[in-house]
Amino acid sequence: MSSVIIIAVIVMSGVGVVMSAMLAVGRKVFAVEVDERHEKLMEILPGANCGGCGYPGCSGYAAALVEGKAVPSACPPGGAEVSSAIGKIMGVEVSLQEPKVAIVACAGDPTLAPERAAYLGVSTCAAAHAVAGGFKACTHGCLGLGSCQSVCKFDAIVMTANKLAVVRADKCTGCGACLEACPRAIIRLVPKSQDLHVLCCNPDKAKDVKAVCQVGCTGCKLCTKQSPRFVVDGFLARVDWAVEGDIPRTVSFVCAPGAIFDARQNKILPWITEPSERRDFEKKVELWKEEEKARKAMAKAGAGGDGDQKPARQPKAQSAVENAGGQA
């Protein structure tokens, strides 16, 4: 009996030795050569796995870089610092681009853009949009169910108490995940340095926009008279970033519904959530209108030719432009 056990042990040991040898040979034969640059890239990439680069996670992006399929500047969360580091590892020059951030081009929460029906279905924007175009009277505005917030890995999207998505530029990396989650395509990536935005995506005629939203763009074109950087496509205004030049701070004053947001004068979250911000803005607009009226009266009086006539007096209150911080 003991001899049988001994033989079994010897056989098993032999099998183990043979299998070990086969594994060692197989490891050498079938070994996959790992490019050391991949490991170095993984050390500097942020590890967000957000997909903003267009590849499945940081590892996929690193592999694409090594294979020459990706560019070093494609990592939004990493920014210029990571792009430069990638360039050094890959031995290439990096053309740095201005960082971009997302912005929700809608300011019409249910208090300003009413709902036309109660929605009781799956609580995602895509599901709500699929049911007869959504439950809001404006079929282009934010549905406020937070699908964009749920995919943001950087806590850059805030859902207000009135069900409106707002992007915090200080946290946004421009990865673009929220753009994919929005079924209405109202979230856009814009240059981070730009301060003016038309918070509306409704391309309908003025009367139709007014019927569904109090702060929607009516395509009046008054903003285009303030600055050539504003253009109107059909019935919807937008800022043309390809056009150079300053934009006066008064450009938002001429927008009757208040669809133009100027980050030089207000912060986006209070502008959306705090009624006092709008009231203060409306006071600036009224003051500016008084100043414009007085200026035109002076110009008309000067053109009348009566040298003894005294010009109209300017209001003593501080000007609206000064309150807004001067010209850009």
C-alpha positions as a printed NumPy array, in Angstrom:
array([[  0.   ,   0.   ,   0.   ],
       [  2.802,   2.351,   0.937],
       [  4.588,   1.58 ,  -2.33 ],
       [  1.467,   2.606,  -4.258],
       [  1.378,   5.935,  -2.419],
       [  5.059,   6.524,  -3.136],
       [  4.56 ,   5.793,  -6.835],
       [  1.562,   8.171,  -6.922],
       [  3.593,  10.934,  -5.311],
       [  6.418,  10.424,  -7.778],
       [  4.006,  10.5  , -10.717],
       [  2.266,  13.662,  -9.492],
       [  5.619,  15.33 ,  -8.894],
       [  6.708,  14.424, -12.396],
       [  3.506,  15.799, -13.851],
       [  4.031,  18.994, -11.892],
       [  7.568,  19.373, -13.204],
       [  6.436,  18.775, -16.773],
       [  3.545,  21.268, -16.476],
       [  5.84 ,  23.899, -14.977],
       [  8.248,  23.458, -17.837],
       [  5.427,  23.756, -20.376],
       [  4.145,  26.931, -18.723],
       [  7.615,  28.445, -18.75 ],
       [  8.062,  27.659, -22.423],
       [  4.546,  28.906, -23.243],
       [  5.131,  32.159, -21.403],
       [  8.176,  32.837, -23.525],
       [  6.605,  31.712, -26.786],
       [  3.311,  33.545, -26.338],
       [  4.594,  36.537, -24.395],
       [  3.083,  39.865, -25.436],
       [  5.658,  42.588, -25.594],
       [  4.531,  45.583, -23.543],
       [  5.68 ,  48.999, -24.702],
       [  7.184,  50.748, -21.691],
       [  5.643,  53.997, -22.89 ],
       [  2.211,  52.569, -22.089],
       [  3.162,  52.194, -18.438],
       [  4.628,  55.693, -18.323],
       [  1.491,  57.111, -19.888],
       [ -0.721,  55.35 , -17.361],
       [  1.302,  56.977, -14.566],
       [  0.527,  60.524, -15.762],
       [ -3.036,  60.109, -17.06 ],
       [ -5.677,  61.289, -14.544],
       [ -7.442,  57.933, -14.311],
       [-10.882,  59.477, -14.737],
       [-11.85 ,  56.987, -17.464],
       [-14.377,  59.553, -18.673],
       [-14.111,  58.738, -22.368],
       [-13.546,  62.377, -23.291],
       [-10.554,  61.336, -25.391],
       [-12.772,  59.15 , -27.553],
       [-11.312,  55.868, -26.266],
       [-12.518,  53.372, -23.63 ],
       [-10.824,  54.761, -20.554],
       [ -7.28 ,  55.915, -19.872],
       [ -5.776,  52.525, -20.738],
       [ -7.447,  52.577, -24.142],
       [ -6.18 ,  56.111, -24.736],
       [ -2.632,  55.128, -23.723],
       [ -2.741,  52.157, -26.115],
       [ -3.985,  54.401, -28.93 ],
       [ -1.16 ,  56.864, -28.246],
       [  1.453,  54.121, -28.422],
       [ -0.077,  52.855, -31.673],
       [ -0.035,  56.367, -33.133],
       [ -3.822,  56.536, -33.401],
       [ -4.416,  59.325, -30.847],
       [ -3.088,  62.844, -30.341],
       [ -1.457,  63.99 , -27.072],
       [ -3.935,  66.839, -26.566],
       [ -7.058,  64.638, -26.432],
       [ -7.334,  64.322, -22.623],
       [ -9.758,  67.025, -21.394],
       [ -9.355,  66.334, -17.639],
       [ -5.579,  66.376, -17.906],
       [ -5.419,  69.704, -19.675],
       [ -2.245,  71.366, -20.917],
       [ -0.026,  69.868, -18.212],
       [ -0.857,  66.244, -19.077],
       [ -0.741,  66.975, -22.818],
       [  2.79 ,  68.339, -22.455],
       [  3.844,  65.307, -20.413],
       [  2.396,  62.969, -23.054],
       [  4.336,  64.823, -25.731],
       [  7.589,  64.284, -23.838],
       [  6.946,  60.569, -23.43 ],
       [  5.976,  60.14 , -27.068],
       [  8.747,  62.433, -28.316],
       [  6.455,  64.721, -30.266],
       [  5.55 ,  68.382, -30.223],
       [  2.175,  69.175, -28.714],
       [ -0.132,  71.796, -30.168],
       [ -2.048,  72.986, -27.118],
       [ -5.643,  74.05 , -27.606],
       [ -7.747,  76.341, -25.473],
       [ -9.658,  74.262, -22.915],
       [-13.405,  73.992, -23.326],
       [-16.232,  73.684, -20.842],
       [-19.823,  72.611, -21.206],
       [-22.748,  74.985, -20.93 ],
       [-26.467,  74.187, -20.875],
       [-28.034,  76.518, -23.424],
       [-31.323,  76.866, -21.586],
       [-32.5  ,  79.031, -18.691],
       [-36.163,  78.065, -18.859],
       [-36.998,  76.179, -15.7  ],
       [-40.688,  75.298, -15.124],
       [-41.373,  78.714, -13.563],
       [-40.394,  80.364, -16.87 ],
       [-41.075,  77.559, -19.352],
       [-44.131,  75.657, -18.055],
       [-44.77 ,  71.947, -18.289],
       [-47.625,  70.832, -20.519],
       [-48.182,  67.454, -18.864],
       [-47.231,  65.361, -15.856],
       [-44.579,  62.758, -16.612],
       [-44.686,  59.488, -14.636],
       [-42.373,  57.307, -16.7  ],
       [-38.712,  56.279, -16.413],
       [-36.814,  59.149, -14.842],
       [-34.319,  59.814, -17.635],
       [-34.282,  62.628, -20.134],
       [-34.081,  60.217, -23.071],
       [-37.179,  58.327, -21.915],
       [-39.157,  61.52 , -21.301],
       [-38.121,  62.992, -24.645],
       [-39.263,  59.827, -26.408],
       [-42.818,  60.316, -25.137],
       [-44.386,  62.85 , -27.498],
       [-41.327,  65.08 , -27.394],
       [-41.26 ,  65.498, -23.624],
       [-43.488,  67.033, -20.99 ],
       [-42.409,  70.69 , -21.321],
       [-44.26 ,  73.181, -23.459],
       [-40.908,  74.09 , -25.023],
       [-39.834,  70.996, -26.921],
       [-36.241,  72.259, -27.113],
       [-35.513,  73.143, -23.475],
       [-33.93 ,  71.281, -20.574],
       [-36.133,  68.476, -19.217],
       [-34.424,  68.65 , -15.826],
       [-34.339,  64.925, -15.028],
       [-30.58 ,  64.953, -14.438],
       [-29.276,  62.467, -17.01 ],
       [-26.341,  64.787, -17.691],
       [-25.564,  65.038, -13.989],
       [-25.576,  61.248, -13.579],
       [-22.828,  60.766, -16.194],
       [-20.597,  63.628, -14.996],
       [-17.638,  62.164, -13.109],
       [-16.415,  65.542, -11.913],
       [-19.493,  66.834, -10.037],
       [-19.611,  69.758, -12.446],
       [-23.373,  69.692, -13.07 ],
       [-25.877,  71.033, -10.565],
       [-29.588,  70.292, -10.76 ],
       [-31.479,  73.271,  -9.38 ],
       [-34.533,  73.02 ,  -7.157],
       [-36.583,  74.07 , -10.205],
       [-35.293,  71.165, -12.313],
       [-32.732,  72.843, -14.534],
       [-29.199,  71.617, -15.247],
       [-26.408,  74.142, -14.678],
       [-22.715,  73.512, -15.383],
       [-20.06 ,  74.783, -12.978],
       [-17.204,  75.909, -15.218],
       [-14.697,  75.7  , -12.366],
       [-15.225,  71.923, -12.154],
       [-15.969,  71.075, -15.779],
       [-13.174,  69.364, -17.72 ],
       [-14.897,  69.431, -21.085],
       [-14.974,  65.632, -21.378],
       [-18.245,  65.771, -23.315],
       [-20.018,  62.951, -21.464],
       [-22.987,  65.207, -20.72 ],
       [-23.403,  66.016, -24.41 ],
       [-23.925,  62.345, -25.166],
       [-26.476,  62.011, -22.352],
       [-28.685,  64.92 , -23.48 ],
       [-31.346,  63.791, -25.99 ],
       [-32.095,  67.372, -26.993],
       [-28.501,  68.402, -27.776],
       [-28.77 ,  71.58 , -25.715],
       [-25.394,  71.151, -24.004],
       [-22.447,  72.618, -25.869],
       [-18.693,  72.756, -25.45 ],
       [-17.471,  76.339, -25.607],
       [-14.055,  77.968, -25.141],
       [-13.437,  78.418, -21.431],
       [-12.344,  82.033, -21.894],
       [-15.609,  83.109, -23.503],
       [-18.006,  84.994, -21.267],
       [-21.187,  85.51 , -23.269],
       [-23.726,  82.851, -24.114],
       [-27.227,  82.743, -25.543],
       [-29.096,  80.475, -23.131],
       [-31.666,  79.251, -25.606],
       [-31.911,  76.502, -28.23 ],
       [-35.407,  77.164, -29.543],
       [-35.184,  77.948, -33.294],
       [-38.887,  78.753, -33.655],
       [-40.423,  82.105, -34.568],
       [-40.785,  84.777, -31.9  ],
       [-44.51 ,  84.27 , -31.246],
       [-44.007,  80.526, -30.797],
       [-41.054,  81.019, -28.45 ],
       [-42.945,  83.558, -26.339],
       [-45.837,  81.12 , -26.017],
       [-43.656,  78.506, -24.285],
       [-40.86 ,  80.419, -22.514],
       [-40.367,  83.815, -20.906],
       [-36.583,  83.856, -21.395],
       [-36.307,  82.381, -24.885],
       [-34.512,  84.084, -27.784],
       [-36.914,  85.742, -30.229],
       [-34.381,  86.407, -32.985],
       [-34.92 ,  90.181, -32.838],
       [-31.306,  90.851, -33.985],
       [-30.79 ,  93.749, -31.574],
       [-27.687,  91.992, -30.222],
       [-26.164,  91.941, -33.724],
       [-26.314,  95.743, -33.763],
       [-24.282,  95.827, -30.565],
       [-21.519,  93.548, -31.812],
       [-20.601,  91.776, -35.065],
       [-19.746,  88.708, -32.989],
       [-23.453,  88.073, -32.509],
       [-25.241,  86.45 , -35.419],
       [-28.788,  85.195, -35.882],
       [-29.335,  81.912, -37.669],
       [-32.973,  81.84 , -38.675],
       [-34.645,  82.976, -35.447],
       [-31.935,  82.035, -32.955],
       [-29.   ,  84.214, -31.91 ],
       [-25.546,  82.857, -31.138],
       [-22.024,  84.122, -30.529],
       [-19.619,  83.556, -33.408],
       [-16.31 ,  82.829, -31.676],
       [-14.445,  82.919, -34.99 ],
       [-15.072,  86.665, -35.219],
       [-12.611,  88.79 , -33.278],
       [-13.368,  91.949, -31.352],
       [-14.707,  93.178, -28.055],
       [-18.318,  92.836, -27.028],
       [-19.8  ,  95.744, -25.031],
       [-21.342,  94.89 , -21.692],
       [-24.535,  96.547, -22.848],
       [-25.199,  93.754, -25.363],
       [-27.216,  91.838, -22.787],
       [-29.216,  94.997, -21.989],
       [-30.879,  95.055, -25.413],
       [-32.14 ,  91.47 , -25.12 ],
       [-35.746,  91.932, -24.005],
       [-36.335,  88.386, -22.681],
       [-32.899,  88.255, -21.033],
       [-31.658,  85.262, -23.024],
       [-28.046,  86.506, -23.125],
       [-25.889,  85.55 , -20.14 ],
       [-22.779,  87.669, -19.486],
       [-20.326,  85.998, -17.111],
       [-18.484,  89.315, -16.723],
       [-21.461,  90.632, -14.783],
       [-23.059,  87.581, -13.167],
       [-22.264,  84.059, -12.067],
       [-24.245,  81.367, -13.817],
       [-25.75 ,  79.565, -10.807],
       [-27.127,  82.679,  -9.037],
       [-28.301,  83.998, -12.414],
       [-30.416,  80.884, -12.822],
       [-31.533,  80.255,  -9.247],
       [-31.811,  83.629,  -7.493],
       [-34.601,  86.025,  -8.581],
       [-32.696,  88.929,  -6.996],
       [-29.994,  88.566,  -9.677],
       [-32.564,  89.113, -12.394],
       [-34.122,  92.036, -10.537],
       [-30.747,  93.736, -10.136],
       [-30.089,  93.171, -13.816],
       [-33.448,  94.653, -14.768],
       [-32.619,  97.777, -12.731],
       [-29.375,  98.148, -14.691],
       [-31.313,  97.835, -17.93 ],
       [-33.807, 100.536, -16.908],
       [-30.987, 102.876, -15.903],
       [-29.234, 102.263, -19.193],
       [-32.426, 103.023, -21.127],
       [-32.74 , 106.342, -19.288],
       [-29.145, 107.183, -20.149],
       [-29.714, 106.293, -23.8  ],
       [-32.837, 108.456, -23.89 ],
       [-30.958, 111.403, -22.384],
       [-28.049, 110.917, -24.782],
       [-30.356, 110.93 , -27.797],
       [-32.107, 114.055, -26.476],
       [-28.739, 115.831, -26.17 ],
       [-27.764, 114.769, -29.672],
       [-31.073, 115.984, -31.069],
       [-30.777, 119.3  , -29.223],
       [-27.265, 119.787, -30.565],
       [-28.435, 119.105, -34.082],
       [-31.284, 121.641, -33.702],
       [-28.946, 124.589, -34.148],
       [-30.084, 126.653, -31.141],
       [-26.773, 127.605, -29.599],
       [-28.43 , 129.082, -26.512],
       [-30.416, 125.947, -25.793],
       [-29.103, 123.998, -22.865],
       [-28.5  , 120.28 , -23.431],
       [-30.657, 117.759, -21.628],
       [-29.281, 116.853, -18.212],
       [-27.79 , 113.43 , -17.66 ],
       [-29.185, 111.362, -14.793],
       [-27.154, 111.799, -11.622],
       [-27.261, 108.102, -10.766],
       [-24.232, 105.994, -11.551],
       [-24.441, 104.737, -15.103],
       [-25.608, 101.244, -15.872],
       [-22.396, 100.515, -17.762],
       [-20.319, 101.584, -14.757],
       [-22.48 ,  99.367, -12.562],
       [-21.793,  96.577, -14.997],
       [-18.061,  97.169, -14.813],
       [-17.395,  99.313, -17.909],
       [-16.86 ,  98.248, -21.485],
       [-15.21 ,  94.981, -22.417]])
